[in-house]
Amino acid sequence: MSIMVHTVGVESLILEEERLKLSNKSICDINISDVIGCHLTEEPAGLLSGLFWSSPNLVVRYISKGKNYKWTAETVQVTGSKEECEALQDKINEKLGQEKNRPKRLAVFINPVGGRRNALKTYSDAVHPLFKVANINCDVNVSERPKHLIDLVNSYDTSNVDGLVILGGDGSLLEVLNCLVIRAQREVGLDYDQPTCKLKPLEVPIGIIPTGTGNGTAKCLYGNMDVVTAALHVIKGKTNHNNIQAVYSGGRLVSFSTIFIAYGFFTDMMYEMERQTWLERTRFLVIPLYNIFLKKPRLFNVKLSILKGKQSDDKDSMSEGKEIAELSSLMSLCSDFFNNASNSKVDLVDMSQKTRKSGVFTLLALKETGRLQFISCFLQLLTLNRSIFQKDCVSSYSVKGYRVKILSQQSDNDSRVARINNLLDVDGERVDLVGGEYEVRNHLRLVKFYTSY
């Protein structure tokens, strides 16, 4: 990745109340809040700079905001006397010190085996250098085995840091959220296993550097899956509270969710991908293609109760259960897809912002249909296209919560099928159901994420 570098004289820079500007050119007009940091140096930028310019004495790194929500870290090299550059550095640092939200110490949790298994390299090459420029001290914790991240987070004292940063995907984030949010409820003695319990919001903010297999949460927060963009959002320190769904089964809270909760088709795919690890990364392509184009979907009947978006959150406000037969999939999306989707390319950042305000999320029930219609529904769901709501095989609901009881399923003596029948897919992670029942509730403004949107 090429980095644009501007070299200017110290006398050309004007430091205003909220901006750093170049007096006679338009190449530099930086909002102070977008400055990452600055440091003194005596090293020339390169051979040509050493021949034709005085050595840059002050390097200023700042955020440049491009298309598709992508942010990059750009550089201005300031030449001048050491005294002049030191004075400018002091003034810039004084301005940055007034940015109260900026983190000074972070706990970093790394899942080194998620996605392309490059999280450690991503941290050392891309993330840590930016945090260093921003004068952020990091306490790095690396997961060494499956579920080790849970042990690391459970034993970590978050009161010693300004925030947490996770290098991983949606699965890693889910492990961290399940630990931290439940710990927060225990500390204040809340009966969090009750779906109607109003949960205490998590105080420590969380940032996500997308290095996992699934990175949907990061894309909703930052508009893309670029690791530099995500790191720069953390550096700026601005936060927003997101609504989070909680899943209950067997009389207890079993998981939180930030992306989707699914039973049926997606559960079957997840189960097969866990079994066919010998395919390595190709299983994420081969198994979905097989399930979509060749395999007959598993059908099931449910009794569905919903808490509509306009209803209060009272205990008895769930609707009377309605039986729905021959479903291939029942899934909820954590965003307000129903009220905000369009027929064009979806803007996930805009949808996330509107979802925070609406307080509802979307539930979809996909009924048995022909193969071509099923493929069409699946593709429209992947692209979050609004036309899916016009499909005869799709029932959609805008809800605050819902309750599901599995009534009947395809009979099969195969233990594999019996196992799948009692699984739920939560953000790509497997959750065991108790008694074929589960309930989902929306908890408003429960988790604070690093994001400027």
C-alpha positions as CSV (number, residue, x, y, z in Angstrom):
1,M,0.0,0.0,0.0
2,S,1.5,3.3,-1.1
3,I,1.5,6.2,1.4
4,M,1.2,9.8,0.1
5,V,3.8,12.0,1.8
6,H,3.7,15.9,1.6
7,T,6.8,17.8,2.6
8,V,6.3,21.4,3.6
9,G,8.1,24.2,5.5
10,V,7.1,24.9,9.1
11,E,6.4,28.5,8.2
12,S,3.7,27.4,5.7
13,L,1.6,25.6,8.4
14,I,-1.1,27.4,10.3
15,L,-2.5,25.8,13.4
16,E,-6.0,27.1,14.0
17,E,-8.4,26.2,16.8
18,E,-9.7,23.0,15.2
19,R,-7.6,22.7,12.0
20,L,-4.1,22.4,10.7
21,K,-3.8,24.2,7.3
22,L,-1.2,25.0,4.7
23,S,-1.2,28.7,4.0
24,N,-0.5,28.8,0.2
25,K,-1.6,25.4,-1.1
26,S,-4.6,23.1,-0.8
27,I,-2.7,19.8,-0.1
28,C,-3.1,20.1,3.6
29,D,-6.3,21.0,5.5
30,I,-6.6,18.7,8.4
31,N,-9.1,18.6,11.2
32,I,-7.2,18.4,14.5
33,S,-9.4,15.4,15.6
34,D,-8.1,13.6,12.5
35,V,-4.5,13.9,13.5
36,I,-3.1,10.5,14.6
37,G,0.0,11.9,16.1
38,C,3.3,13.6,15.4
39,H,7.0,13.0,16.3
40,L,10.4,14.6,15.7
41,T,12.9,13.1,13.4
42,E,16.3,14.0,12.0
43,E,16.2,11.3,9.3
44,P,15.7,12.4,5.7
45,A,12.7,10.8,3.9
46,G,14.9,9.4,1.2
47,L,17.8,10.0,-1.2
48,L,16.1,12.8,-3.1
49,S,14.9,14.5,0.0
50,G,18.4,14.4,1.4
51,L,19.7,16.1,-1.8
52,F,17.1,18.7,-2.5
53,W,15.3,19.3,0.8
54,S,16.3,19.9,4.4
55,S,15.7,16.9,6.6
56,P,12.1,16.7,7.8
57,N,12.2,17.5,11.5
58,L,8.5,16.8,12.3
59,V,6.3,14.0,10.9
60,V,2.6,14.5,11.3
61,R,0.3,11.5,10.6
62,Y,-3.3,12.1,9.9
63,I,-6.5,10.4,8.7
64,S,-7.6,10.8,5.1
65,K,-11.2,9.7,4.4
66,G,-11.9,8.2,1.0
67,K,-14.7,6.4,-0.8
68,N,-16.7,3.5,0.6
69,Y,-15.9,4.6,4.1
70,K,-12.2,3.7,3.7
71,W,-9.7,5.6,5.8
72,T,-6.0,5.8,5.3
73,A,-3.1,7.1,7.3
74,E,-1.3,9.9,5.4
75,T,1.9,11.9,6.2
76,V,3.0,15.5,6.2
77,Q,6.8,16.0,6.7
78,V,7.5,19.4,8.2
79,T,10.9,21.0,7.6
80,G,12.4,23.8,9.7
81,S,14.6,24.4,12.7
82,K,14.5,22.0,15.5
83,E,13.1,24.7,17.8
84,E,10.3,25.6,15.4
85,C,9.3,22.0,14.9
86,E,9.4,21.3,18.6
87,A,7.1,24.3,19.2
88,L,4.7,23.1,16.6
89,Q,4.8,19.5,18.0
90,D,3.9,20.9,21.5
91,K,1.0,22.9,20.1
92,I,-0.4,19.9,18.2
93,N,0.0,17.6,21.2
94,E,-1.8,20.1,23.4
95,K,-4.7,20.1,20.9
96,L,-4.8,16.3,20.8
97,G,-4.7,16.2,24.6
98,Q,-8.0,18.1,24.6
99,E,-9.6,15.1,22.7
100,K,-11.0,13.5,25.8
101,N,-12.4,10.4,24.1
102,R,-9.0,9.2,22.7
103,P,-7.8,6.0,24.4
104,K,-4.4,6.0,26.1
105,R,-4.3,2.4,27.1
106,L,-5.9,-0.6,25.4
107,A,-6.2,-4.3,26.0
108,V,-5.7,-6.1,22.8
109,F,-7.0,-9.7,22.3
110,I,-5.7,-11.6,19.3
111,N,-7.1,-14.8,17.7
112,P,-4.1,-15.9,15.6
113,V,-5.9,-18.8,13.8
114,G,-9.1,-17.0,12.7
115,G,-9.7,-16.2,9.0
116,R,-6.5,-16.3,7.0
117,R,-4.4,-16.9,10.2
118,N,-2.7,-13.5,9.8
119,A,-3.9,-11.6,12.8
120,L,-0.5,-11.5,14.5
121,K,1.1,-10.1,11.3
122,T,-1.7,-7.6,10.9
123,Y,-1.2,-6.3,14.4
124,S,2.6,-6.0,14.1
125,D,2.6,-4.6,10.6
126,A,-0.5,-2.4,10.4
127,V,-2.2,-1.8,13.8
128,H,0.6,-1.5,16.3
129,P,2.5,1.1,14.3
130,L,-0.6,3.3,14.2
131,F,-1.3,2.9,17.9
132,K,2.4,3.8,18.6
133,V,2.1,7.0,16.6
134,A,-1.1,7.8,18.6
135,N,0.8,7.2,21.9
136,I,-1.5,4.4,22.8
137,N,0.0,1.8,25.2
138,C,-1.3,-1.8,24.5
139,D,-1.5,-4.8,26.7
140,V,-1.5,-7.7,24.1
141,N,-3.1,-11.0,24.9
142,V,-2.9,-13.9,22.3
143,S,-5.2,-16.9,22.3
144,E,-3.3,-20.1,22.2
145,R,-6.0,-22.7,21.9
146,P,-9.8,-23.0,21.2
147,K,-11.8,-21.1,23.8
148,H,-8.7,-19.7,25.4
149,L,-9.9,-16.2,24.5
150,I,-12.8,-16.8,27.0
151,D,-10.3,-17.5,29.8
152,L,-8.2,-14.5,28.9
153,V,-11.2,-12.1,29.0
154,N,-12.7,-13.7,32.1
155,S,-9.5,-13.1,34.1
156,Y,-8.8,-9.6,32.7
157,D,-9.4,-6.5,34.8
158,T,-10.9,-4.0,32.3
159,S,-10.9,-1.2,34.8
160,N,-7.2,-0.7,34.0
161,V,-7.7,0.2,30.4
162,D,-9.7,2.7,28.3
163,G,-11.0,0.1,25.9
164,L,-10.7,-3.4,24.4
165,V,-9.6,-4.2,20.8
166,I,-10.2,-7.6,19.2
167,L,-8.2,-8.9,16.3
168,G,-10.6,-11.6,15.0
169,G,-14.0,-12.1,13.5
170,D,-17.6,-12.3,14.7
171,G,-16.9,-15.5,16.6
172,S,-14.1,-13.9,18.6
173,L,-16.2,-10.9,19.3
174,L,-19.1,-13.1,20.5
175,E,-16.8,-14.9,23.0
176,V,-15.7,-11.6,24.4
177,L,-19.2,-10.2,24.6
178,N,-20.6,-13.2,26.3
179,C,-17.9,-13.0,29.0
180,L,-18.0,-9.2,29.6
181,V,-21.7,-8.6,29.4
182,I,-22.6,-11.5,31.7
183,R,-19.9,-10.4,34.1
184,A,-21.4,-6.9,34.2
185,Q,-24.8,-8.3,35.2
186,R,-23.4,-10.5,37.9
187,E,-21.5,-7.6,39.4
188,V,-24.8,-5.7,40.0
189,G,-26.8,-8.9,40.9
190,L,-29.2,-8.9,38.0
191,D,-31.2,-12.0,37.1
192,Y,-29.9,-12.0,33.5
193,D,-31.3,-15.4,32.7
194,Q,-34.8,-13.9,32.6
195,P,-35.6,-12.6,29.1
196,T,-37.5,-9.6,30.5
197,C,-34.6,-8.4,32.7
198,K,-33.3,-5.0,31.7
199,L,-29.6,-5.6,31.3
200,K,-26.9,-3.2,32.5
201,P,-24.9,-1.7,29.5
202,L,-21.3,-2.6,29.1
203,E,-19.1,0.4,30.1
204,V,-15.8,-0.5,28.4
205,P,-15.8,0.3,24.7
206,I,-14.8,-2.4,22.1
207,G,-13.0,-2.0,18.8
208,I,-12.8,-4.8,16.2
209,I,-10.0,-5.3,13.7
210,P,-11.5,-7.6,11.1
211,T,-9.2,-10.6,10.7
212,G,-11.7,-13.4,11.1
213,T,-13.7,-15.6,8.7
214,G,-16.8,-13.6,9.2
215,N,-16.5,-9.9,9.8
216,G,-20.0,-8.6,9.6
217,T,-20.0,-6.5,12.8
218,A,-16.9,-4.6,11.7
219,K,-18.5,-3.9,8.3
220,C,-21.6,-2.5,10.0
221,L,-19.4,-0.3,12.3
222,Y,-16.8,0.9,9.8
223,G,-18.5,0.4,6.4
224,N,-15.8,-2.0,5.2
225,M,-13.5,-4.8,6.4
226,D,-10.3,-2.7,6.1
227,V,-8.0,-3.2,9.1
228,V,-6.4,0.2,8.9
229,T,-9.8,1.9,8.8
230,A,-10.9,0.0,11.9
231,A,-7.7,0.9,13.8
232,L,-8.1,4.6,12.9
233,H,-11.7,4.5,14.3
234,V,-10.3,3.2,17.6
235,I,-7.6,5.9,17.7
236,K,-10.2,8.7,17.3
237,G,-11.9,7.2,20.3
238,K,-15.5,8.1,19.3
239,T,-18.1,5.5,20.4
240,N,-21.7,4.5,19.8
241,H,-24.0,2.2,21.7
242,N,-25.4,-0.7,19.7
243,N,-28.5,-2.8,20.3
244,I,-27.6,-6.5,21.0
245,Q,-29.8,-9.5,20.8
246,A,-29.8,-12.1,23.6
247,V,-30.7,-15.8,23.1
248,Y,-32.4,-17.8,25.9
249,S,-33.0,-21.6,26.0
250,G,-33.6,-24.0,28.9
251,G,-34.3,-21.2,31.3
252,R,-31.0,-19.4,30.9
253,L,-29.2,-16.9,28.7
254,V,-27.0,-18.9,26.3
255,S,-25.5,-16.3,24.0
256,F,-25.6,-12.7,22.7
257,S,-25.7,-11.8,19.0
258,T,-24.5,-8.9,16.8
259,I,-25.3,-10.3,13.3
260,F,-27.9,-13.0,13.0
261,I,-29.6,-15.9,14.7
262,A,-30.7,-18.8,12.5
263,Y,-32.4,-22.2,12.7
264,G,-32.7,-24.7,9.8
265,F,-30.7,-24.2,6.6
266,F,-27.9,-22.1,8.0
267,T,-27.5,-24.4,11.0
268,D,-27.1,-27.4,8.6
269,M,-24.4,-25.6,6.6
270,M,-22.5,-24.6,9.8
271,Y,-22.7,-28.2,11.1
272,E,-21.3,-29.6,7.9
273,M,-18.5,-27.0,7.7
274,E,-17.4,-28.0,11.2
275,R,-17.3,-31.7,10.2
276,Q,-15.5,-31.2,6.9
277,T,-12.4,-29.5,8.2
278,W,-10.3,-31.6,5.8
279,L,-11.5,-29.2,3.1
280,E,-9.8,-26.4,4.9
281,R,-10.9,-22.9,3.6
282,T,-12.5,-24.4,0.5
283,R,-15.3,-25.7,2.7
284,F,-16.6,-22.2,3.1
285,L,-17.4,-22.3,-0.7
286,V,-18.0,-26.0,-1.4
287,I,-20.5,-26.7,1.4
288,P,-22.8,-23.7,0.8
289,L,-22.8,-24.5,-3.0
290,Y,-23.8,-28.1,-2.2
291,N,-26.5,-27.1,0.2
292,I,-28.0,-24.5,-2.1
293,F,-27.9,-26.3,-5.5
294,L,-28.0,-30.0,-4.7
295,K,-29.2,-30.9,-1.1
296,K,-32.9,-31.0,-0.3
297,P,-33.6,-28.6,2.6
298,R,-34.6,-30.0,6.0
299,L,-38.1,-28.9,6.8
300,F,-39.6,-28.3,10.2
301,N,-42.7,-26.8,11.9
302,V,-42.7,-24.2,14.6
303,K,-44.9,-22.3,17.1
304,L,-43.9,-18.7,16.8
305,S,-44.7,-15.9,19.2
306,I,-43.5,-12.3,18.5
307,L,-43.0,-9.1,20.4
308,K,-43.9,-6.5,17.8
309,G,-41.9,-3.3,17.4
310,K,-44.8,-1.1,18.6
311,Q,-45.5,-3.1,21.7
312,S,-44.0,-2.4,25.1
313,D,-41.5,-4.7,26.7
314,D,-43.9,-6.0,29.4
315,K,-43.8,-9.6,30.3
316,D,-47.1,-10.5,28.8
317,S,-46.8,-8.6,25.5
318,M,-45.6,-11.6,23.4
319,S,-48.3,-12.5,20.8
320,E,-50.1,-15.8,21.1
321,G,-48.1,-18.5,19.5
322,K,-48.9,-19.2,15.8
323,E,-48.0,-22.5,14.1
324,I,-46.1,-22.3,10.9
325,A,-45.5,-25.4,8.8
326,E,-42.8,-26.7,6.5
327,L,-40.1,-24.0,7.0
328,S,-36.6,-24.5,5.6
329,S,-35.1,-21.6,7.6
330,L,-36.1,-19.3,10.5
331,M,-33.6,-16.4,11.0
332,S,-33.4,-13.0,12.5
333,L,-31.0,-10.2,11.4
334,C,-29.8,-7.9,14.1
335,S,-30.4,-4.8,11.9
336,D,-33.7,-3.2,11.1
337,F,-33.5,-4.7,7.6
338,F,-37.3,-4.7,7.1
339,N,-37.7,-0.9,7.4
340,N,-34.4,0.2,5.8
341,A,-33.5,-2.2,2.9
342,S,-33.7,-1.0,-0.7
343,N,-33.4,-2.5,-4.1
344,S,-30.0,-1.0,-4.6
345,K,-26.7,-1.7,-2.8
346,V,-27.2,-1.6,0.9
347,D,-25.3,0.9,3.1
348,L,-24.6,-1.0,6.3
349,V,-23.4,2.0,8.2
350,D,-26.6,3.9,7.4
351,M,-28.7,0.9,8.3
352,S,-26.8,0.5,11.6
353,Q,-27.4,4.1,12.5
354,K,-31.1,3.8,11.9
355,T,-31.3,0.5,13.7
356,R,-29.9,2.1,16.9
357,K,-32.8,4.6,16.8
358,S,-35.7,2.2,15.8
359,G,-35.0,-0.4,18.5
360,V,-36.3,-3.2,16.3
361,F,-34.8,-6.0,14.2
362,T,-36.0,-8.2,11.4
363,L,-37.3,-11.8,11.6
364,L,-37.6,-13.9,8.4
365,A,-39.4,-17.3,7.9
366,L,-38.5,-19.1,4.7
367,K,-41.1,-21.7,3.7
368,E,-40.7,-24.7,1.4
369,T,-40.3,-23.7,-2.2
370,G,-38.8,-24.8,-5.5
371,R,-35.1,-24.9,-6.1
372,L,-34.9,-21.8,-8.3
373,Q,-37.0,-19.7,-5.9
374,F,-34.9,-20.9,-3.0
375,I,-31.7,-19.9,-4.8
376,S,-33.2,-16.5,-5.6
377,C,-34.2,-15.9,-1.9
378,F,-30.7,-16.9,-0.7
379,L,-29.0,-14.5,-3.1
380,Q,-31.3,-11.6,-2.2
381,L,-30.7,-12.3,1.5
382,L,-26.9,-12.2,1.0
383,T,-27.2,-8.8,-0.7
384,L,-29.9,-7.6,1.7
385,N,-32.1,-6.7,-1.2
386,R,-35.6,-5.5,-0.3
387,S,-37.2,-7.6,-3.1
388,I,-37.0,-10.6,-0.8
389,F,-40.0,-9.3,1.1
390,Q,-42.1,-9.7,-2.1
391,K,-41.4,-13.5,-2.2
392,D,-44.4,-15.7,-1.5
393,C,-42.2,-18.1,0.4
394,V,-41.0,-15.5,2.8
395,S,-42.8,-14.1,5.9
396,S,-41.2,-11.1,7.5
397,Y,-41.7,-9.4,10.8
398,S,-40.3,-6.2,12.5
399,V,-39.8,-7.2,16.1
400,K,-38.3,-6.5,19.5
401,G,-38.2,-10.2,20.4
402,Y,-39.7,-13.6,19.5
403,R,-40.1,-17.1,21.0
404,V,-39.8,-20.4,19.1
405,K,-40.9,-23.9,19.9
406,I,-39.9,-26.6,17.4
407,L,-42.9,-28.8,16.8
408,S,-41.9,-31.4,14.3
409,Q,-39.0,-32.1,12.0
410,Q,-38.1,-34.6,9.3
411,S,-37.7,-38.0,11.0
412,D,-34.4,-39.7,10.6
413,N,-32.7,-42.3,12.8
414,D,-29.3,-40.9,11.8
415,S,-27.6,-39.4,14.9
416,R,-26.2,-36.6,12.8
417,V,-29.7,-35.4,11.9
418,A,-30.8,-35.7,15.5
419,R,-27.9,-33.5,16.5
420,I,-28.6,-30.9,13.9
421,N,-32.2,-30.7,15.0
422,N,-31.1,-29.2,18.3
423,L,-28.6,-26.7,17.1
424,L,-28.9,-22.9,16.6
425,D,-26.5,-20.8,14.5
426,V,-25.6,-17.5,16.4
427,D,-23.2,-15.3,14.4
428,G,-21.7,-18.4,12.8
429,E,-21.2,-20.1,16.2
430,R,-23.0,-23.3,17.4
431,V,-25.4,-23.0,20.3
432,D,-27.2,-26.0,21.8
433,L,-31.0,-25.8,22.3
434,V,-32.8,-27.2,25.3
435,G,-36.1,-28.9,24.7
436,G,-36.4,-27.5,21.2
437,E,-37.3,-24.0,22.4
438,Y,-35.5,-20.6,22.4
439,E,-36.3,-17.0,22.8
440,V,-34.6,-13.9,21.5
441,R,-34.8,-10.4,23.0
442,N,-33.5,-7.0,21.8
443,H,-31.5,-5.1,24.4
444,L,-31.1,-1.5,23.5
445,R,-27.7,0.3,23.7
446,L,-26.1,-2.6,25.5
447,V,-22.6,-2.5,24.1
448,K,-20.4,0.5,23.3
449,F,-18.2,0.2,20.2
450,Y,-15.4,2.3,18.8
451,T,-16.9,3.9,15.7
452,S,-17.3,7.5,14.4
453,Y,-20.6,6.6,12.7
